[in-house]
């Protein structure tokens, strides 16, 4: 009698285990494409006063800066390292990604930078059983600043005064 009750309990447990395995196998494997990276910049040769306010204008990609999508006015704090200003805090947002072209204007310095052809390395990762199924950022390989191709490292570009 005892053997029969153990088998009676084991049968539903075996079925449940098989169903769980089947569901995880069918739905647990997924491919996740990276999300667009958030570029940032470090300014070379500017004083903090020249760079504390910036205007970022976002345009339709490839239209020659004729159709403005939106613009943001940002107040920026920097950490100064030698002749470079490293962004430490931004009030009012901006976001650079490969789906648009941009103009960055520093009104106090009177400088404007046109950013086009942001080239991201897009990749996919396959995850099994929901392990780390969060997409990671794509790597930005290059972009153009005022028509000049610039290779990037760590998604940072360096406008010069």
C-alpha positions as CSV (number, residue, x, y, z in Angstrom):
1,X,0.0,0.0,0.0
2,X,2.8,2.4,0.8
3,X,4.5,1.8,-2.6
4,X,1.3,2.7,-4.4
5,X,0.9,6.0,-2.5
6,X,4.4,7.0,-3.3
7,X,3.8,6.2,-7.0
8,X,0.5,8.1,-6.9
9,X,2.4,11.2,-5.7
10,X,5.3,10.8,-8.1
11,X,3.2,10.6,-11.2
12,X,1.7,14.2,-10.9
13,X,5.1,15.5,-9.9
14,X,6.7,14.0,-13.0
15,X,4.0,15.4,-15.2
16,X,4.4,18.9,-13.6
17,X,8.2,18.7,-14.1
18,X,7.7,17.8,-17.8
19,X,5.3,20.6,-18.4
20,X,7.6,23.1,-16.7
21,X,10.5,21.9,-18.7
22,X,8.5,22.1,-21.9
23,X,7.3,25.7,-21.2
24,X,10.8,26.9,-20.3
25,X,12.2,25.3,-23.4
26,X,9.6,26.8,-25.7
27,X,9.3,30.3,-24.1
28,X,12.5,30.6,-22.1
29,X,14.9,31.0,-25.0
30,X,14.8,34.5,-26.4
31,X,16.9,36.8,-28.5
32,X,17.3,40.3,-27.3
33,X,18.6,43.2,-29.5
34,X,20.7,45.8,-27.9
35,X,19.1,49.2,-27.1
36,X,20.5,52.4,-28.6
37,X,23.4,53.7,-26.7
38,X,23.4,57.0,-24.9
39,X,26.3,59.1,-26.2
40,X,27.9,61.7,-24.1
41,X,30.6,64.2,-24.7
42,X,33.5,65.9,-23.0
43,X,34.5,69.4,-24.0
44,X,38.1,70.3,-24.8
45,X,39.4,73.8,-24.3
46,X,36.3,75.4,-22.9
47,X,35.9,77.1,-19.5
48,X,33.0,76.1,-17.3
49,X,31.3,79.4,-17.8
50,X,31.4,78.9,-21.6
51,X,29.8,75.5,-21.4
52,X,27.4,75.7,-18.4
53,X,24.4,76.1,-20.7
54,X,23.8,74.1,-23.9
55,X,21.0,73.7,-26.4
56,X,20.5,70.4,-28.1
57,X,18.4,70.3,-31.2
58,X,17.2,67.0,-32.6
59,X,16.4,66.7,-36.3
60,X,15.1,64.0,-38.7
61,X,18.1,61.9,-39.6
62,X,19.6,62.7,-43.0
63,X,17.4,65.7,-43.8
64,X,20.2,68.3,-43.7
65,X,18.9,69.9,-40.5
66,X,15.7,71.2,-42.0
67,X,13.0,69.5,-39.9
68,X,13.4,70.1,-36.2
69,X,11.9,67.3,-34.0
70,X,12.5,69.0,-30.7
71,X,15.1,70.9,-28.7
72,X,16.2,71.0,-25.1
73,X,17.9,73.7,-23.0
74,X,20.2,72.2,-20.4
75,X,22.2,73.5,-17.5
76,X,25.3,71.4,-17.1
77,X,27.9,70.9,-14.3
78,X,31.3,69.6,-15.2
79,X,34.4,68.2,-13.6
80,X,37.5,69.8,-15.0
81,X,40.5,67.6,-15.8
82,X,43.4,69.4,-17.4
83,X,41.8,71.1,-20.5
84,X,38.7,68.8,-20.6
85,X,35.3,69.3,-19.1
86,X,33.7,66.0,-18.1
87,X,29.9,66.1,-17.7
88,X,28.9,65.4,-14.1
89,X,25.3,66.6,-13.9
90,X,22.7,67.7,-16.5
91,X,19.5,69.6,-15.6
92,X,17.0,69.4,-18.4
93,X,17.6,66.4,-20.6
94,X,19.2,65.6,-23.8
95,X,19.8,62.2,-25.4
96,X,21.8,61.2,-28.5
97,X,21.1,58.1,-30.4
98,X,21.5,56.9,-34.0
99,X,17.8,57.6,-35.0
100,X,18.4,61.3,-35.4
101,X,20.8,64.1,-36.3
102,X,21.7,66.8,-33.7
103,X,23.0,70.2,-33.3
104,X,24.7,71.1,-30.0
105,X,24.9,74.9,-29.4
106,X,26.9,76.5,-26.6
107,X,25.5,80.0,-26.5
108,X,28.1,81.7,-24.3
109,X,31.0,80.3,-26.3
110,X,29.1,80.9,-29.6
111,X,30.0,77.4,-30.8
112,X,27.7,74.9,-32.6
113,X,28.4,71.3,-33.5
114,X,26.4,69.3,-36.0
115,X,26.3,65.6,-35.3
116,X,25.3,63.2,-38.0
117,X,25.8,59.6,-39.2
118,X,25.9,58.1,-35.7
119,X,27.0,54.5,-36.5
120,X,26.1,51.9,-33.9
121,X,27.2,48.3,-33.7
122,X,23.9,46.5,-33.3
123,X,24.0,43.0,-31.9
124,X,21.7,40.4,-30.5
125,X,22.2,38.1,-27.6
126,X,20.4,34.8,-27.0
127,X,19.3,34.0,-23.4
128,X,18.1,30.7,-22.1
129,X,15.6,30.2,-19.3
130,X,15.2,34.0,-18.7
131,X,18.7,34.4,-17.4
132,X,19.9,38.0,-18.0
133,X,17.3,38.7,-20.6
134,X,17.8,42.4,-20.3
135,X,19.1,44.1,-23.4
136,X,22.5,45.8,-23.2
137,X,23.5,49.0,-25.0
138,X,24.8,49.0,-28.5
139,X,28.3,50.3,-29.0
140,X,28.6,53.5,-31.0
141,X,31.6,53.1,-33.4
142,X,31.7,56.5,-35.1
143,X,29.8,59.7,-35.9
144,X,30.4,62.9,-37.9
145,X,31.0,66.2,-36.1
146,X,30.7,69.2,-38.5
147,X,31.2,66.7,-41.4
148,X,34.3,65.1,-40.0
149,X,34.3,61.3,-39.2
150,X,35.2,60.7,-35.5
151,X,35.9,57.2,-34.1
152,X,34.4,56.8,-30.6
153,X,35.6,55.0,-27.5
154,X,33.2,54.2,-24.7
155,X,30.4,56.2,-26.4
156,X,32.1,59.5,-25.7
157,X,32.9,62.2,-28.3
158,X,35.1,65.2,-27.7
159,X,34.1,68.6,-29.3
160,X,37.1,71.0,-29.3
161,X,36.9,74.8,-28.9
